[in-house]
Amino acid sequence: SSQAVRLCPDLILIPPNFELYRQESRAVRKIFERYTSQIQPLSLDEAYLDVTGSAHHSGSATRIASAIRMEIQTELRLTASAGIAPNKFLAKVASDWKKPNGQFVIRPSDVEAFVRDLPIEKIFGVGRVTAQKMHGLGLKTCGDIQKQTAFQMAHWFGSRGQELRDLSFGID
């Protein structure tokens, strides 16, 4: 916000209303619960839902996500983005792909092609420092990591090396 005020000196900042955010978050969760009990909240406005084996919408995760987003819009007048993918890492990447108020699907058959060109910064847990180190090693995309052996990744990143390599293949 300090940068925003610097760029726009006439900007009016409205204080956050965390109680309202919590209330809306609970309302969104109740909508989720109509579709699954397998809910892993990440924050007030994000959650993973496992709809595997759901009877809703013929078990289609894409149609379930569309229905949930429509109910959130209709009942709460809020927008929602959704990512549909075979695992949590890819679902999070997919949910960011079509923000705001969009939906993106990564099918199991598309994972290999999708992750190959994915920037390393999209990997969960790769922050500024790790990204700088990776760039220094010539690792800019998941495809670059895929070319490295597990041994090499462990040499560079210790116990985290295997996890980074797995994520580069879309394995979570």
Secondary structure, 3 states (H helix, E strand, C coil): CHHHHHHCCCCCCCCCCHHHHHHHHHHHHHHHHCCCCCEEEEECCEEEECCCCCCHHHHCHHHHHHHHHHHHHHHHCCCCCEEECCCHHHHHHHHHHCCCCCEEECCHHHHHHHHHCCEHHHCCCCCHHHHHHHHHCCCCEHHHHHCCCHHHHHHHHCCHHHHHHHHHCCCC
